[in-house]
Amino acid sequence: MPFYKATCCTAQDFYLNVSADSRFTDHRPDRPWPEVQEPADPPAEEEPRFPPNFELKPPVTPDSVIAVCGESSVRVEVKRDLLGIGKSVQAAEVTLGGCGATREDQEVLVFESELHSCGSQLLISEDSFVYSFTLFYTPSPLGDSPIIRTLDFSVTIQCHYQRKHDVSSGLLKPTWTPFSGTKVSEENLHFSLRLMTDDGKFPRPSAQFLLGDKMKFEASVKQFHHIPLRVTVDSCVATVVPNVDTVPRYAFLGNNGCLFDSQLTGSSSHFLPRSQDDTLQFEMEAFRFQQDNSGLIYITCSLRATAATAAVDATNKACSFSNGGGEDDCWLDNLKWRS
């Protein structure tokens, strides 16, 4: 059997053989091994993406409180969904100046109060009385938790009552149909001007007078449950038709309560002492216009109410000229005060 000598390849030979084969495999072991790279910094976080044209919804004021001002009281109705968010408030969470609801159901809380109750405040301006109330909402914790999901707030409620109003005597005849001229102010203060009997105790059933007779008038304001009121007569005008801007006209009372007739004509016209603050009487002599033969006179007066505790001053007064002037002067010239 022939003997063959075996030889072994060296590492170099093997490497070369592999290298030769690499021509076909495109493997290039003679290239240097790549250096080890340090880990790259983590990528920056992307900015959060918001919906386009996103806007916070503004709060919507719910139409959930209604107030009705009466002659002597106020009524406030509060929807149970006071906040307009579909959640009912508890009756104990809502008060009117500290007063609880007088009636309630599943939909509405009702508060009723006299004008001077439930923490009301009175503001007196030149033209009106303003009674202000405050409706309070104070949320209570939810269930047994210590949290709330609404804020407490208050709502101001105001009732306005005019202090001034024009009332007309109706038709007067100095040979003159019964009248009682009463008008209701826009905000329910009731004023009246009427003729009275000679003793001043009763309404006069007739408006017919003889020239030279005394005409006695009574101005009044209904008290109801307001604070004590004092009525004053700011001005009076006599005309032959029910229109104060026509001629002839005779302005016999003006300047916020001055009865000029006695000064202008030498008559004895004057205010009478008050028996109570909410009424005021004055008397003057019957007259007619010189060039008018109808024998009809309309008298229109502007009445005003103020708090009975208000001081008597230049705008709150009832003053008469004494005997045409010259006696009992108390303010300005020839004025006689009747507070």
Secondary structure, 3 states (H helix, E strand, C coil): CCCCCCCCCCHHHHHHHHHHHHHHHCCCCCCCCCCCCCCCCCCCCCCCCCCCCCCCCCCCCCCCEEEEECCCEEEEEEECCCCCCCCCCCHHHEEECCECCCEECCCEEEEEEECCCCCCEEEECCCEEEEEEEEEECCCCCCCCCCCCCCCEEEEEEEEEECEEEEEEEEEECCCCCCCEEEECCCCCEEEEEEECCCCCCECCCCECCCCCEEEEEEEECCCCCCCEEEEEEEEEEECCCCCCCCCEEEEEECCCEECHHHHHCCCCEECCCCCCCEEEEEEECCCCCCCCCCCEEEEEEEEEEECCCCCCCCCCCEEEHHHCCCCCCCCCCEEECC
